[in-house]
Structures are given as structure tokens and as C-alpha cells.
Amino acid sequence: MTIPEVDRTSEVTAPMRKLNDEEMVHFIRDGYVIVQTGLPRSFHEDLCRKLQEVIDTEGNWGNNMLPRVPEIQAAFDDPVVRGALASILGSTFVVHPHRYCHRNEPGSAPQRLHKDSLEFEGDRHIRHHRPRWAIAFYYPQDVTEDMGPTGIVPGSQYYLTEPEDRARKERPVCVRAGTVVIVNFDIWHRALANTSGKQRYMIKFEFGRMDDPVLAPWPSGGDHLPAPVRHVDVDHQEVLWSRVWNWLQGREFTTSRAIGAVAGDVGQWVDMLRNGDTRARRHATGLLGQAGQLAQEDLPALVAALQDEDEPVRLNAAYALGEIGAPSVSSVIEVLRTGRERTRQYAAYALSAIGAQAVPALEDLARDDDEQLRVIAVDTLGDIGRPATTAVPTLTAALRDESEWVRRFAVEALGTMGAPAASAVPALTAMLRDQSHNVRLSAVTALARIGPAAVEAVPELVETLNGPDRYPRGWAAIALRRIGTPEATGALLDHLIAARWCPVTTIKNRY
């Protein structure tokens, strides 16, 4: 079977169709958005046939499925898909070197629910709420419920524990050919059982944000999260959603405001928090978050709620403390020092929501004797991003830490700060030789995010480009492209010419 070459020039240069406010709210709230490519049905049908032929005769090529079947790229170059990704990740987003063609065979059993961000073997990957990563699922065929579709749990991306609440019902992704579902990297999902007699294909690409937002990357129609979603929130997460909405538009930490709250209500909500059932406590922490600094007098109740048995309560309490701001910092730091591991993570979310005002305390914590506190401190500084650039010297010093995990998260933190972390480039370049794979991978990713300001790392990036680690190699190519000097571009082109994969050559057609 032969598929004609696909001319993608017009698609790549065609204007992107950005998401609208409603679609962005859906992504923030539910963790996914569904778009449809403009490619003809015949394209997807031909692609399915080729995927089946290749996998049946040669096996699944994994990361190399794209060069083996380059037609796949046309779906991700579609202006609607690129526009959606640019709306979520900014116009400078890049494709992660990992991609995979999933084939769900007839008679398969369902997978367990999982987050991809928790599946990295050996990596202590602490999760954040600001979308710096996304996954795109492309379906080249009609998918019905009996074919083992992808199952996703809407709204589950903000939770570290597997969702069990009946209000969060798993949704089977039943779509027509040519659909691309873009999901938050942290959403809980799985492949469902295939009870049909058909094979179900899904091609997964991952994408990363290179620059934290300065302006809204989509044509936003309002300064605040649109009102209609406020009445469908089962966990009362409006403050969290508003924070993400504003961060995506470059407004960062300017959201503290009372949303219809009055001081006289606060005492009632605190009583609900202390004495109510689970639903009441969720509601109370949500309302206290909306009250902003009006809830400051009841700070102890919110601090105590970071240790609540219910995860939505802990999450809402963290963001309520974030809305109170600087007066919360010392109490939250104390929770980090004395709380259980589960509690510590939500205290970290609170400090991240507080932002720049929490940076001095986090810098102190980054020098603590407790390894886990140092890990949390440098990771939280990275989540805050550019408002924490005063901590660049502290993070640079943390690259010499004896703990692999402190080094790993300090490297990542410097990367999220982008060009303002340019002074750390020599130290980051040295991390390309770290004994830990996770540190090396985070280092080359950080240099890619720093971009042109990382020019002095070019010789070491070229060495990484030709090294033994598959993902650092891929990110070195991205970094060299981002740096863009003649030396970087020449080295990248030389490497790509030597590594070029000929998709026409197969085990049956070697010459």
C-alpha cells in the first residue's frame, strides 16, 4: 500500500484558529478540549491502513513512528490543532521528543486510571497546576464506546489521588475520525476495554511551554473567569480556576478579591469548615477563598484545613491562603516544617499561589537541613516562575546540593524562569554531565527554555545531541534551534542530516 506524500506547507503557514473563552474555561475546569482537523476523511482512513500495515509487519516503532509514518504530522500541523495548543501553551510551544501510537486490540482489558506525570520510573515528579505541559490524542478513525476508547476523568487534573468521587464520572472519548483531544498533562485517564472486533488507534504527542505567559495567547473577552461555570463546580474550585485563568493571561498574582463576599459571612463559613461534613467543608473553603483577605482573621482554620482528610478541602484551603497572601506565609511555612508529606504538598500549593511575597521564606527553606524541605522549596520557586527571579542565585547554589532531587528541581526551576536565569547558564551546562538522568534531562530542558541567552552552552549541547540518552538528545535539538546562532543551527543541521530517517526504506524494501 502506498500513501501519497502529504504537502503540509499550506497547513503550517495557514492562520491558526485560537480557542475562544468558553473553550479555554473548559480546558481549565475539565482538563481537556476537543478539536477537529480539517483533513479529509480519506486521509485518516489511509493513515489507519498504513499504521496497521507497519505495526503488523514491523512492530510498533515507538518514538520513531513519526519518521516511519511522517503523514502523522499533518494532523498536528492542522491550523485548528496548532491554534488550540498555542492558546494553552503559548506561541513558542514545542513538541516533546516522546510520542507513541497506541493500538487497543480487540478483547483487551481496561487499563488502570493513571496520570502520565506519575508514571516516570524513578522520578519524584511533583505536580503543578499552571499548564506548562499538555498531551494531544489524535484519533484517525471513528471511535465508538465498544472499541476501547480513552477514558478521562473531567476535572481530575488538579488532584494527586485517584478520583473516587461519584460526581467525577469517567468520560469515554467517543469521536469521529480526525479528532484531536488536547488534555492537561496531569489528567487521570486510561484505555478502556475493547469489546468490539476492531483495532482502535490513538496517536499521542506531548507538548511543552517554553515561555511563561505575558499576555493572553487567545483573543480573551474578559479580565475574569466567565461567570457561567461558577454554578457547576462540585468541589468549589472557582478560586483555583480564576488563578489559572489569570496566569494564562499574564496577570499572575493579581487575583485577590472578594467575589460577592461580605465580612459577616466569614464566621459562618469557618463554622462550616470546622464542624461540617465533607460537602460543607469543601463549600466553606471555596467561599473563604472568594472572600480573599476578609478571611485573614480565621487564618488558623484554613491552615488546619491543609491537613483535612478530603483532598478538595486541602486544595481549596491552599488557594484560600494564597488569596490572603503575605499574612499566611509564616503559618504555611510552619506546616511545611511540621506536617505530614501529604500536608506539605498543599502547603507548597499555598506558597506558590502567594507568589513573590513567599520567595524570601522559600529561599531560607532551600537551605534547610531537611532534604524534603529543600526539594519542596526549590520546586515551589520554579512553579512561581518569573516573579521569583530574585531567587536565581539561591537556585544556582542548589545545583551543588548533594541531593539528586534538590538538583533536579532546582534545574527545572531555573528553566521556568527563562531568560532572566541567564546567569545560571554555566552551572546548568555543568548539569548536562550530572550522574542522574533526571537532572541531565531537566538541565537540557532548562537550557532550551532559556533560549538565546544560553548561547555559551552550545558546545556541550552539541555533545548531548550526539550522546546516549534519547530524551536529552531530543531536547538538545530543541535547545539548539531556540538558541539559533549560526554555530547552533549548523550543528543541528549536520546532526539531522546524518540521522535522517528514510520512511520509504523498510525491512522489505531496503534499497
Secondary structure, DSSP 8 states (H G I E B T S, - for coil): --------HHHHHS------HHHHHHHHHHSEEEEE--S-HHHHHHHHHHHHHHHHHH---GGGHHHHSGGGHHHHHSHHHHHHHHHHH-TT-EEEEEEEEEEE-TT------B-GGG-STT------SS--EEEEEEESS---TTB--EEE-TTGGG-SS----TTS--EE----TTEEEEEETT--EEE--B-SSS-EEEEEEEEE--S--SS-SS----SS--GGGGGS-SS--HHHHHHHHHHHTT-TT-----SS--HHHHHHHHHHHHHS-HHHHHHHHHHHHHHGGGGGGGHHHHHHHTT-SSHHHHHHHHHHHHHH-GGGHHHHHHHHHHS-HHHHHHHHHHHHHHGGGGHHHHHHHTT-S-HHHHHHHHHHHHHH-GGGGGGHHHHHHHTT-S-HHHHHHHHHHHHHH-GGGGGGHHHHHHGGG-S-HHHHHHHHHHHHHHGGGGGGGHHHHHHHHTSS-HHHHHHHHHHHHHH--HHHHHHHHHHHHHH---TT-BTTB--
